[in-house]
């Protein structure tokens, strides 16, 4: 969503909201589901069915409305899983194994194409809720040295629209950090030479010079103060790994690369409020689909 006020919702808060929405979709689907005992023949106490792993219950096919809700729940969960997987990609193997096992359990509940140990859809709903909450819980192991900060990731147009970074203010009066991605810096370098509009070329040239000048204040990749008690600025040095980012992002698309970089910022700052700064409606839509809040850049104050 796009707002004139910086969202204070942290990365983890956003995924918790998404998880609760998926739980609602799964529970709605399960209202149309049924589980029946399929192996009704006599079995000796303690006997074990090798073919089904000892599972005597089976999901029965749903009617059309249930299948439609199933499709909705599966799409929502796959999008959620892609985001969580991207954020946890650098975690130890045990965490990744835990995530995969949890994924299998939730997918089995949604797809309902196997025998099951559940005796009722309500039992499955309880497990789905627990598993989704545990997946969000895995994010608690991520390190965040800047917990509680507001982190703004602008696109190129936002910087050109208002290159006076020291004058940036948002409705929320708290301090914030501006993070410049490699894709944006590269595009500024290109536009200062190649853009057909002289005014834009001049803005990009001056902005690049301004950013270079911040190095006199310290390491730009670590972060330097823009305005004391108001803002800082950081330049990312590493391009995003698109192969381990969200599967629907195109490596050749600059907006998608900015989104991937924003996801990297989210991974590094899971307990901070990370927002994109953009006036581009297409990028705003893409950010919303990826559950990344976005905000318009501040307008230039004419004195």
Secondary structure, 3 states (H helix, E strand, C coil): CEECCCCCCCHHHHHHHHHHHHHHHHHHHHCCCEEEECCCCCCCCCCCCCCCCCCCEEEECCCHHHHHHHHHHHHHHHHHHHHHHHHCCCCCHHHHHHHHHHHHHHHHHHHCCCEECCCCHHHHHHHHHHHHHHHHHHHHHCCCCCCCCEEEEECHHHHHHCCCHHHCCCCCCCCEEEEECHHHHHHHHHHHHHCCCHHHHHHHHHHHHHHHHHHHHCCCCCCEEEECCCEEEEECCCCCCHHHCCCCCCCCCHHHHHHHHHHHHHHHCCCCEEEEECCCHHHHHHHHHCCCCEECCCCCCCC
